[in-house]
Amino acid sequence: MTGEEQEEESILFKVEETPLCPRCEERTLLLARYQHSWTNGRGEDVASRKEAVLCPACDHKDPAAAELLALFAVAGQVSSENSETFAGLLAAWVESVRHRTVDNVLLAGEYERWQRGDL
């Protein structure tokens, strides 16, 4: 995208029949699919999509997820009355998720546990 022709990003979301959380295998409230890009080995940008789930068990300490989780707790679902609020909270949460990086210490620990057969 150029500075002159930036297209508005779309976030596709699903609130029914969402997958289990890949971290804890509990029920999730939301699946969001959003645009993502990365640089390949030749230095070229590759456009793709990523997915993230909102899990009440795993994301309750995440400040970016807190208000979105609260909306689900209070309203129970997305409706015409809360759709504008939901859209804003969803966009803020996806922006936060987009900037997450791998915790190399945690990854190394899990790798060691996997090698020992503990995972």
C-alpha positions in Angstrom: 0.0 0.0 0.0 1.2 3.5 -0.7 0.5 6.5 1.5 -1.9 7.8 -1.2 -3.8 4.6 -1.6 -4.2 3.0 1.8 -7.2 0.8 1.8 -9.3 0.4 5.0 -8.4 -2.8 6.7 -11.2 -5.3 7.2 -11.4 -7.5 10.3 -13.6 -10.6 9.8 -15.0 -12.1 13.0 -17.0 -15.1 14.1 -18.8 -15.4 17.4 -20.7 -18.6 16.8 -19.0 -22.0 16.6 -15.6 -20.6 17.5 -12.6 -23.0 17.8 -11.2 -24.2 21.1 -8.4 -22.1 22.5 -5.1 -23.4 21.3 -3.5 -22.5 24.6 -5.9 -24.1 27.1 -8.4 -26.0 24.9 -11.4 -24.2 26.5 -14.2 -22.6 24.6 -13.5 -19.2 23.0 -15.8 -16.2 22.6 -14.5 -14.9 19.3 -12.4 -15.7 16.3 -10.9 -12.7 14.4 -9.2 -12.9 11.0 -7.2 -9.9 10.0 -4.6 -8.7 7.4 -1.0 -9.5 8.1 2.2 -9.1 6.2 5.7 -10.4 6.6 9.0 -10.1 4.8 10.3 -13.2 3.1 14.0 -14.2 2.6 14.3 -12.1 -0.5 13.1 -9.0 1.3 9.7 -8.9 -0.3 6.5 -8.2 1.5 4.1 -11.1 1.6 0.4 -10.2 2.3 -1.6 -12.8 4.2 -4.2 -13.1 7.0 -3.8 -14.2 10.6 -6.3 -15.5 13.1 -6.7 -14.9 16.8 -9.1 -16.2 19.3 -10.5 -14.4 22.4 -10.4 -16.8 25.4 -11.9 -15.8 28.7 -9.5 -18.1 30.6 -6.3 -17.1 28.8 -6.9 -13.4 27.9 -8.5 -12.1 31.2 -5.2 -10.5 32.3 -4.6 -8.8 28.8 -5.6 -5.1 29.1 -6.5 -5.0 25.5 -9.0 -7.9 25.9 -10.5 -6.8 29.2 -13.2 -4.4 27.8 -14.1 -6.8 25.0 -14.4 -9.7 27.6 -16.5 -7.3 29.8 -18.8 -6.6 26.9 -19.4 -10.3 26.3 -19.9 -10.8 30.1 -22.5 -8.0 30.3 -24.3 -8.2 26.9 -23.8 -11.9 26.2 -23.6 -11.3 22.5 -23.1 -8.7 19.8 -26.3 -6.9 18.9 -27.4 -3.8 17.0 -27.4 -1.9 20.3 -23.7 -2.6 21.1 -22.3 -3.2 17.6 -20.5 0.2 17.4 -18.9 -0.3 20.8 -18.0 -3.9 19.8 -16.4 -2.7 16.6 -14.1 -0.2 18.4 -13.1 -2.8 21.1 -12.5 -5.4 18.5 -10.3 -3.1 16.4 -8.3 -2.2 19.5 -7.9 -5.8 20.6 -6.8 -6.9 17.1 -4.2 -4.1 17.0 -2.8 -5.4 20.3 -2.8 -9.0 19.1 -1.1 -7.9 15.9 1.9 -6.6 17.8 2.5 -9.7 20.0 5.8 -11.3 19.7 7.1 -14.7 20.6 8.3 -15.1 24.2 11.6 -16.9 23.5 12.1 -17.9 27.1 8.7 -19.5 27.3 9.2 -21.1 23.9 12.6 -22.6 25.0 11.0 -23.9 28.2 8.2 -25.5 26.3 10.6 -27.0 23.9 12.6 -28.5 26.8 9.4 -29.9 28.3 8.4 -31.4 24.9 11.9 -33.0 24.5 11.5 -34.6 28.0 8.0 -35.9 27.0 6.2 -33.6 29.5 4.0 -32.0 26.8 
